[in-house]
Amino acid sequence: MENGAGDFDFLLGSWRVQNRRLRKRLQGCTEWESFVATQHNQALPGRIGNIDDFNAESWRPGFVGLSLRLYNPQTRLWSIYWLDNQTGGLSADGHLQPPVVGKFDQGSGVFEGDDVLEGRAIRVRYTWSAITARSARWEQAMSGDGGQTWEMNWRMDFERD
């Protein structure tokens, strides 16, 4: 859709996800872990967004993650929230943690927001790229210096299930 509400339609359905993730973040770590996950994405009613599950049994048995993506037709921006069954994604008073916010431009999507890592204020960036009918790439980067420098610490390569 021209207004952006369909930007994530490519993600609908089931995926096999190859993950490559730094073991420690913003600590100069060079040790990577690799694992496979599955993900299923579905649209929310009224084209207000989508939701997916992330299951990585071989990485962390019992771990389940969830991405909630909401589209604001007035700002034409997406807000992406992450929740999981081990760290929550909720504040102490039960509210969703702040999202990363952004949009797609020329086939790639960039979404940024403030976060906290081990008590330290950081910026987080999600980037979607290399999108085809059968594959896509997601990367997470973090910055401990207000966005001056970025450390890419998680890459997911999606393939249709």
GITA-V78127 format. One record per pair of residues at least 24 apart in sequence whose C-alpha atoms are under 8 Angstrom apart, sorted by the first residue. I is the first residue (numbers start at 1). J is the second residue. Records with the same first field share a line. If there is no record, write none. Layout:
I=J / J
This chain:
3=73 / 76
4=71 / 73 / 76 / 77 / 103 / 104
5=47 / 48 / 49 / 71 / 73 / 76
6=47
7=104
8=50
9=43
10=131 / 132 / 133
11=41
12=40 / 41 / 42 / 43
13=40 / 41 / 42
14=38 / 39 / 40 / 41 / 160 / 161
15=39 / 40 / 158 / 159 / 160 / 161
16=158 / 159 / 160 / 161
17=156 / 157 / 158 / 159
18=156 / 157 / 158
19=154 / 155 / 156 / 157
20=154 / 155 / 156
21=153 / 154 / 155
22=153 / 154
25=142 / 151 / 153
26=142 / 143 / 144 / 151
35=59
47=71
48=72
76=103
77=101 / 102 / 103
78=102 / 103 / 111
79=111
80=111
100=124 / 125 / 126
107=131
120=144
122=146
123=147
134=158 / 159 / 160
135=159 / 160
